[in-house]
Amino acid sequence: MQANVVGWDIGGAHVKAAVISAGEIVAVYQQACPLWKGLDQLHCAVTSILQELKGSNPRHAITMTGELVDLFANRDDGVKQIIQTMTELLPGSGILIFAGQEGFLKPSQIETGHYLSIASANWLASASLAAQKLGSGLFVDCGSTTTDILLLNNGQVLAEGYTDYQRLISQELIYTGIVRTAVMAVTQTAVDQDKKIGLMAEYFATMADVYRVTGELNDRHDQTDTADGSEKTVLASARRLSRMIGCDFYPDELPRWQQFAENIRARQIRQIQRGCEIRLSQHGISQNSPLIGAGVGRFLVKQIALNLDRLYLDFSDLLPVAGIESNMTSADCAPAAAIAYLADKYIHKQ
C-alpha cells in the first residue's frame, strides 16, 4: 500500500500540514503555534495535528520559516532546533527536509552548510509547484503575516533574491499580512470622515480587526490573539480601530469605522500591488499570464488582478483537495500542500 506523505510548514505563528495520498491532497490543517514562547508550542501544535491524521507510517516532508523567531540565538540555531524537535515528534524514519534549490535531504545528510538553504525556503516550494503546473504567471501568497511575490516564466521561478534579506530588497517579500500585521505597520495616515489623519504608533489594532470589520476574515484563519486580548467580534474590532486615532467607540457609529477599515484595506492593497507591478515590469510576460493567489489573504490578490486587468487563478485550482474531511484548501496552506506534492514526486522517483 502506498504510504501517505505529510507536508509540514513550520512557521513562527502557525504550523500547517497537508496530506497527500495517491497523488491527491486529501486533508489540510493549521494550528496556532506562537513559537517565540517556546518549543513546547511546537510540540503541542504538531501533536494536535498528528492526532487528526489517519493511516500508518506516513512519510514526512518539512519546510520552515519559524527559525527567525527570537526564541533562537540565530537562524542556524533555529533550523537546527526545529529539525531536531520534528524528528523527535514524528513517528518512523521517513523524514525529508526541504533545502530549497538543493532539494530534499534526510536529517542525517544535513550539515551546518545546509542551514542557509533550509531557512525560510517555503516560498520556493509553493512557487515551484505553481510554475510546474502553470508555466508562466505571477505567484502571490498573501498570508497572515507576509506576502510573497514571485514571477514564473516557462516553468521556472525567476527569483531575484533567496534569503529573507535579499527578498526584502527585491520586494519579492513584503512583510504585510491580513491577520498579525499591526495597523501602524501598514500606514501612518488614513482618512476618517473625509479628513486625513495620522495614526498612533501604538499596538492598538491589527489587520485582523480591519478584515473582521470589512467581513472578509474567515474564522478558520483567525488564530492569533487580538492586540488587547479581548474578543474577536466586529464591535470589539471597531473599538480597537477607533483607538488608532484617539477616539472612543459607540455602536451606532459602526458605519464610520467600516469606512475607516476600508480605507486602511485600500492602503494595504496598494502596498502589495506596487510589489506586483515591480515584478511584472522587469520581465515581459504575456498580459494573458494570470496572477496566482495563495494564502488566507488571497482575496486581496484577486482584487489586485482586477486592478491590473489580469486573469486570476486560485492556487487551490492547481492542487485541489480531494478529501471531504478538510475544511481548509491547499491555497490556505500553500507551502505545506506544495511540499507534500513535491516530496511525493521525489519519493516515487527514488
C-alpha positions, -999 to 999 in steps of 0.1 A, spaced: 0 0 0 13 34 -10 22 55 21 8 89 25 31 119 26 25 148 51 39 182 42 47 204 71 53 242 71 67 252 105 61 290 109 67 314 137 30 317 144 13 287 129 21 251 120 5 239 88 2 204 74 -12 188 42 -16 151 35 -12 137 0 -25 102 -9 -23 86 -43 -12 118 -58 -40 139 -43 -42 163 -14 -68 148 10 -65 170 41 -51 204 52 -46 215 88 -35 246 106 -27 251 143 -17 282 161 19 280 173 34 311 188 69 296 186 86 326 203 71 314 235 90 281 235 94 248 217 66 234 238 43 254 215 56 234 185 52 201 205 15 210 211 7 221 176 23 191 159 8 166 184 -26 181 178 -23 176 140 -9 141 144 -39 131 163 -60 141 133 -40 121 108 -53 88 95 -32 59 82 0 43 94 36 53 89 33 83 66 64 99 51 70 135 62 85 165 44 93 197 62 99 233 53 100 262 77 101 299 85 100 297 123 138 297 126 136 335 126 117 339 159 136 354 188 135 321 208 166 311 189 201 327 190 202 329 152 187 313 121 212 284 121 202 276 157 165 278 148 169 255 118 188 230 139 164 230 168 133 228 146 147 198 127 157 181 160 123 187 175 104 175 144 125 143 142 116 136 178 79 142 173 73 124 140 69 87 140 91 65 119 123 74 100 107 87 67 115 124 71 128 147 44 138 184 49 133 209 20 166 227 13 153 249 -14 175 248 -45 194 219 -31 162 198 -30 152 173 -3 177 160 23 173 134 50 181 147 85 212 125 86 225 143 55 222 178 68 253 197 77 257 233 90 263 245 55 228 235 45 210 257 71 210 288 50 192 269 22 167 254 46 158 286 64 126 303 51 126 284 18 89 276 19 81 302 -7 102 283 -32 81 252 -28 48 269 -35 62 289 -64 79 259 -79 47 239 -79 28 268 -95 55 271 -122 54 234 -129 16 233 -131 11 266 -150 43 277 -167 40 315 -165 23 340 -142 28 360 -111 25 339 -79 13 359 -49 9 343 -15 -7 367 9 -8 352 44 -14 361 80 20 379 83 38 382 50 33 384 12 55 366 -13 56 378 -49 73 355 -74 75 358 -112 70 325 -131 82 320 -167 83 289 -188 80 266 -158 108 284 -138 107 306 -108 125 338 -116 136 348 -81 159 377 -77 165 370 -40 167 339 -19 172 349 17 146 370 36 171 399 35 176 396 -3 139 392 -9 130 423 12 154 443 -10 139 429 -42 103 433 -28 96 396 -35 89 395 2 66 422 16 62 420 54 25 426 55 -4 402 61 -41 401 69 -41 389 105 -10 395 125 3 427 110 -1 458 132 -22 485 116 5 510 124 29 490 101 6 493 71 2 531 70 9 562 91 -22 580 79 -57 572 70 -90 590 61 -117 594 87 -149 614 80 -133 629 48 -103 641 68 -67 628 65 -55 619 100 -23 605 114 -24 571 131 -10 564 166 22 544 166 7 520 192 -2 483 191 -39 490 195 -52 471 165 -41 445 138 -52 439 103 -74 411 116 -95 439 130 -97 456 97 -108 424 79 -133 415 107 -149 449 102 -150 445 64 -164 410 68 -136 393 49 -117 374 76 -126 337 78 -129 324 114 -108 294 105 -79 316 96 -82 338 127 -60 320 152 -39 349 166 -47 368 199 -61 403 195 -40 433 204 -58 438 237 -65 402 244 -103 409 240 -129 392 219 -129 387 181 -161 404 172 -169 432 147 -177 456 175 -146 448 195 -125 452 163 -141 485 155 -133 497 191 -97 487 186 -95 506 153 -111 537 169 -82 538 194 -58 542 165 -70 577 161 -77 585 197 -115 581 196 -140 563 217 -163 538 200 -201 539 200 -220 511 184 -242 535 164 -211 548 147 -202 514 132 -206 526 96 -179 552 103 -154 525 113 -164 503 84 -153 532 61 -121 537 81 -113 499 78 -120 501 40 -95 530 37 -68 510 56 -76 480 34 -70 500 3 -36 512 15 -25 476 22 -37 466 -13 -17 495 -28 15 483 -10 11 448 -23 1 459 -58 33 481 -61 53 449 -54 34 431 -81 39 459 -106 77 459 -99 80 422 -106 58 424 -138 78 454 -151 111 435 -150 101 407 -174 78 409 -204 54 380 -196 22 380 -215 -8 400 -204 -27 367 -205 -5 352 -178 -25 352 -146 -19 362 -110 -20 330 -89 -34 337 -55 -24 318 -24 -26 323 13 -55 333 36 -54 368 22 -57 358 -15 -89 378 -18 -66 408 -20 -47 392 -48 -80 387 -67 -87 424 -63 -51 433 -75 -56 411 -106 -88 430 -114 -69 463 -108 -41 452 -132 -66 438 -158 -51 404 -154 -66 370 -151 -69 355 -116 -62 318 -108 -66 303 -73 -38 281 -61 -64 256 -50 -73 251 -87 -38 239 -93 -39 215 -63 -75 208 -52 -83 190 -20 -99 156 -28 -109 148 8 -141 158 24 -126 158 59 -107 191 54 -123 225 59 -93 243 45 -79 244 10 -45 239 -4 -44 276 -11 -48 284 26 -16 265 34 2 265 1 37 257 12 25 227 32 5 214 3 33 221 -22 59 204 -1 37 173 3 32 172 -35 69 178 -44 81 152 -18 56 126 -31 70 130 -66 106 129 -53 100 97 -33 85 79 -62 115 88 -84 138 71 -59 
